[in-house]
Amino acid sequence: MLSLSQEPWLFAATFFLSLLGLSFNRTNMLSALLCLESMMLSLFLGLGLTAVKFSLVTPMMFPVFMLTMSACEAALGLALMVATARSHGTNHLSALNLLQC
């Protein structure tokens, strides 16, 4: 049976698959944000289950802090996506350029 706390390669694989998805799906801002969120979720699960595996009490607060920062990042990313969709009329990443903003 597959125990998640004993398989660190599973979290590394999900992180790198999300990174691969981020590098290949750079057409839409929403898909990029979803890939970033899946990267943060895999890090959160990996850190949380590692702390549970070793029965550590103090490092259990770090995944909670990281989950809080991930929620703030998601809210900020969605707000930026709405702002750019209103100003540029699209949420495609190819339409965004530093010289045009």
N, C-alpha and C positions, 0 to 999 in steps of 0.2 A: 504494500500500500504506500502511496506517495504522501509523505509528510512534508508540509510546506516549510516548516521550520528547519528541516534537514536538507533542503534542496536550494542552496543559494544560486545555483546556475539558472534556475527558473526565473528569478527576479532579474538577473543580468540579461537573460535572453529577452524578457519583455521590455527591459529598458532599451536594449540595442535595436529591437524591432520598432519601438517607438521613435528612436533616433533615425532609423532608416526610413520610416514613414515620413518623418519631418523633412528629411533631405530630398525625398522623391516627390512628395505631394506639396509642392510650394506654389500651387496655383491659387488656392483659396485661403483666406485668413482664418476662417473657422476650422478648416482641417489642420492648419498649423497649430492653432490653440488646442485642439483636441489631442494632437500628438504630444504637445508639451504637458498637458494634464495627465496623459497616460504615463509619461516619463516620471512625473512627480508621484503618481499613485504607486508605481512599481518601487520607487525609492522608499515611499512611506511603508508599504507592506514589508519590504525587505528589512528595514530598520526596526519596525515594530516586532516582527517575528524573531529577529535576532535577539532583541532584548528579552523576549519571552523565553527563547531557547536557553539563554544563559542565566535566567532568573535574576536579571538586573532591575533594580527599582529606579535608580537615578536616571539612567538613559531612556527610560520609558517616556519621559517628558519631551525629549527631542522629536520623536515622531508626531506628537500632538502639536508642537510648535511648528513643525514643517507642514502639517496639514492646514494649520491656520494661515501660514504664509501662502500655501497653494490656493486656498480659497480667495485670499486677497489678490493673488496674481490672476486668477480666473475672472474676478470682478473687474479688475483693471484692464485686462485683455478684451473683455466683452465691451467695456465702455469705449476703449480705443477703436474697436471694430465698428461700433455704431457711429462714432464721430467721423471716422474716415469714410464710412458708407454714405453718410449725409453730405460730407464736403466733396468727395470725389465721385459719388454716384455708383461706386462699385466696391466690393471687398476683395478684389483680386490683388494679390501681392505684386504682380507684374506692373500694375498701374501706379503703384506707390514708388516715388522717387524722392530723394532728399532735395533735389533741385526744384521740384514742383511744389513742395510744401511751403 
